[in-house]
Amino acid sequence: MAATSGRVYNFSAGPAVQPEWVLKTAAEQMLNYKGCGMSVMEMTHRGPHWEPIMKKVEADLRALLKIPANYKVLFLEGGATHQFSAIPMNLLGGAKKEADYIVTGTWSKKAVGEAKKFGTVNVICEPSKYNHVPEPSTWKPFSPNAAYVYYCDNETIEGVEFPYIPETNGIPLVCDMSSNFLSRRFDITKFGLVYACAQKNFGPAGLTIVVVREDLLAIPPVPTCPTIFSFKVQADNGSMYNTPACYCIYIAGLCFEWLMNLGGLEVMEKMNADKALKLYEFIDNSGYYQNPVVKQFRSRMNVPFTSKNAADEKAFLAEATKAGLHTLAGHRSVGGFRASIYNAMPAAGIDALIEFMKVFMAAHP
């Protein structure tokens, strides 16, 4: 069941599986990038070798997402969790000091906790159980003083994904796309700001991309906002106010190249939909495994599931690891199992997982 080249199938939620082409290309260029005599890891971000890399990475991302000229692309250090604070610090310093939050899982809930430190937060939607997105007609009204509306497009822990973009009646929409960024086509112009950490679909941990509409950069940050967290300062300095995460950006660029070589986001979206459908259909029809999420809100990236007998969980994980299927444990807060099947997870990995699940259920009735 092992993957090619002696590699295992890695179902980790992050850091996660990366495309083999990306890893092989990076390995080939590790010691001597395109004849410059040094690794990208060693380059100064102020030197002549780095500038074309940075320009191409941004150009390729803009092409993939069709990002208009009135949006800035920021390549920031740190994880997406940094943005739980950076967003309210940047957007609540103007005349409007309230924000509306749609809570559908653990990560949007955590974002609320951070935002409350910088302004008034209105939770307009939060189901009693994180297994669906409540109908918009049941949400509380948006605040007339809201500087933005925030939501998480894909909740990695619970496996809940929005099948649509919320309508905010003109209030800037802010979205955490950390675990499904670049997994499908979406209209960036419907958002004021989108952000995503790299370690799911486009490179190693340490980089977060922020795509922000230029008009939002005119909002003054809260007085306590550190300079390095200012979106405007980062935009004005080309994401190089300080030394950027150069190697992470370079690997992200290789992921963008890989996506473009595949045929772009439309092709990737179809591949992801097919992988997810196959796994969910097996779970639903098995009579042994269960997925807790309402069907229309099931994530294409993170598939949580449980088995008929919870006492067999340790055996499942141990046997799966021996079979070359790694990191299938559910998040520690919810237990059970979770298969994260990001862009780089091949269809063969889904087939191998399903075959193992069939063997396991037969051996543990």
Backbone hydrogen bonds, N-H to C=O, Kabsch-Sander energy under -0.5 kcal/mol:
donor,donor_aa,acceptor,acceptor_aa,energy
3,A,7,R,-1.5
6,G,3,A,-0.6
7,R,4,T,-2.0
9,Y,324,G,-2.9
10,N,8,V,-0.7
11,F,9,Y,-0.7
11,F,326,H,-2.5
14,G,15,P,-0.8
16,A,199,Q,-1.2
17,V,10,N,-0.5
23,L,19,P,-2.0
24,K,20,E,-2.8
25,T,21,W,-2.4
26,A,22,V,-2.5
27,A,23,L,-2.1
28,E,24,K,-2.3
29,Q,25,T,-1.7
30,M,26,A,-0.5
30,M,27,A,-0.9
33,Y,38,M,-2.8
34,K,32,N,-0.7
35,G,32,N,-0.7
36,C,33,Y,-2.1
42,E,39,S,-1.6
43,M,39,S,-0.6
43,M,40,V,-0.9
47,G,44,T,-1.4
51,E,47,G,-1.2
53,I,49,H,-0.6
54,M,50,W,-2.4
55,K,51,E,-2.3
56,K,52,P,-2.1
57,V,53,I,-2.4
58,E,54,M,-2.1
59,A,55,K,-2.3
60,D,56,K,-2.8
61,L,57,V,-2.1
62,R,58,E,-2.6
63,A,59,A,-2.0
64,L,60,D,-2.5
65,L,61,L,-2.4
66,K,62,R,-1.1
67,I,62,R,-1.6
71,Y,68,P,-1.4
72,K,212,V,-3.1
74,L,72,K,-0.6
74,L,210,V,-3.3
76,L,74,L,-0.7
76,L,208,T,-2.9
78,G,206,G,-1.4
82,H,79,G,-1.3
83,Q,80,A,-1.5
84,F,80,A,-0.6
84,F,81,T,-1.1
85,S,81,T,-0.6
85,S,82,H,-1.1
86,A,82,H,-2.4
87,I,83,Q,-2.1
89,M,85,S,-2.2
90,N,86,A,-1.9
91,L,87,I,-2.2
92,L,88,P,-1.8
97,K,95,A,-0.6
98,E,145,N,-1.1
99,A,120,T,-2.1
100,D,148,Y,-2.3
101,Y,122,N,-2.9
102,I,150,Y,-2.9
103,V,101,Y,-0.6
103,V,125,C,-3.0
104,T,102,I,-0.6
109,K,105,G,-1.8
110,K,106,T,-2.2
111,A,107,W,-1.8
112,V,108,S,-1.5
113,G,109,K,-1.5
114,E,110,K,-1.5
115,A,111,A,-2.4
116,K,112,V,-2.0
117,K,114,E,-1.5
118,F,115,A,-2.1
119,G,115,A,-0.8
120,T,97,K,-2.1
122,N,99,A,-3.0
123,V,121,V,-0.6
124,I,101,Y,-1.7
124,I,122,N,-1.0
125,C,101,Y,-0.9
131,N,129,K,-2.3
138,T,135,E,-2.5
139,W,136,P,-1.5
140,K,124,I,-2.5
146,A,143,S,-1.6
147,A,98,E,-3.4
149,V,172,P,-2.5
150,Y,100,D,-2.8
151,Y,174,V,-1.8
153,D,151,Y,-0.6
153,D,176,D,-1.9
154,N,176,D,-0.7
155,E,160,V,-3.2
156,T,154,N,-0.9
159,G,155,E,-2.2
160,V,155,E,-0.9
161,E,297,F,-2.8
162,F,153,D,-2.6
168,T,166,P,-0.5
171,I,168,T,-1.4
174,V,149,V,-3.5
175,C,193,L,-2.2
176,D,151,Y,-2.2
177,M,175,C,-0.8
177,M,195,Y,-3.0
180,N,177,M,-1.2
181,F,177,M,-1.7
183,S,180,N,-1.9
188,I,186,F,-0.9
190,K,187,D,-1.7
191,F,188,I,-1.8
192,G,173,L,-2.6
193,L,173,L,-1.9
194,V,211,V,-2.3
195,Y,175,C,-2.2
196,A,209,I,-2.0
198,A,207,L,-2.5
202,F,198,A,-1.8
207,L,204,P,-0.6
208,T,76,L,-2.9
209,I,196,A,-2.7
210,V,74,L,-2.3
211,V,194,V,-3.3
212,V,72,K,-2.4
212,V,210,V,-0.6
213,R,192,G,-3.0
214,E,70,N,-2.9
216,L,213,R,-1.4
217,L,213,R,-0.5
217,L,214,E,-1.4
218,A,215,D,-1.1
219,I,216,L,-1.1
222,V,89,M,-2.9
225,C,222,V,-2.2
229,F,226,P,-1.6
230,S,227,T,-1.6
234,Q,230,S,-2.2
235,A,231,F,-2.8
236,D,232,K,-3.0
237,N,233,V,-1.3
238,G,235,A,-1.5
239,S,234,Q,-3.3
240,M,237,N,-1.5
246,C,244,P,-2.3
249,I,245,A,-2.4
250,Y,246,C,-2.5
251,I,247,Y,-2.4
252,A,248,C,-2.4
253,G,249,I,-2.3
254,L,250,Y,-1.7
255,C,251,I,-2.0
256,F,252,A,-2.1
257,E,253,G,-2.3
258,W,254,L,-2.5
259,L,255,C,-2.3
260,M,256,F,-2.4
261,N,257,E,-2.6
262,L,258,W,-1.5
263,G,259,L,-1.0
264,G,259,L,-2.7
268,M,264,G,-2.0
269,E,265,L,-2.9
270,K,266,E,-1.8
271,M,267,V,-2.2
272,N,268,M,-2.6
273,A,269,E,-2.4
274,D,270,K,-2.2
275,K,271,M,-2.2
276,A,272,N,-2.4
277,L,273,A,-2.5
278,K,274,D,-2.0
279,L,275,K,-1.8
280,Y,276,A,-2.9
281,E,277,L,-2.6
282,F,278,K,-1.7
283,I,279,L,-2.4
284,D,280,Y,-2.9
285,N,281,E,-1.9
286,S,282,F,-1.0
286,S,283,I,-0.8
287,G,283,I,-0.6
290,Q,306,T,-2.1
294,V,131,N,-2.6
297,F,294,V,-2.3
298,R,295,K,-1.6
299,S,159,G,-1.9
303,V,339,A,-2.5
305,F,337,F,-2.2
306,T,290,Q,-2.2
308,K,288,Y,-0.7
310,A,308,K,-0.5
312,D,309,N,-1.9
313,E,310,A,-1.6
316,F,312,D,-2.5
317,L,313,E,-2.4
318,A,314,K,-2.4
319,E,315,A,-2.7
320,A,316,F,-2.5
321,T,317,L,-2.1
322,K,318,A,-1.8
323,A,319,E,-1.4
324,G,321,T,-1.7
325,L,320,A,-2.8
326,H,9,Y,-2.7
326,H,324,G,-0.6
330,G,336,G,-2.8
334,V,331,H,-2.0
335,G,331,H,-2.9
337,F,305,F,-2.8
338,R,328,L,-2.3
339,A,303,V,-2.4
340,S,11,F,-1.6
340,S,338,R,-0.7
341,I,301,M,-3.0
341,I,339,A,-0.7
345,M,342,Y,-2.0
349,G,346,P,-1.3
350,I,346,P,-1.0
351,D,347,A,-2.1
352,A,348,A,-2.4
353,L,349,G,-2.1
354,I,350,I,-2.5
355,E,351,D,-2.4
356,F,352,A,-2.2
357,M,353,L,-2.6
358,K,354,I,-2.1
359,V,355,E,-2.1
360,F,356,F,-2.9
361,M,357,M,-2.2
362,A,358,K,-1.6
363,A,359,V,-1.6
364,H,360,F,-1.4
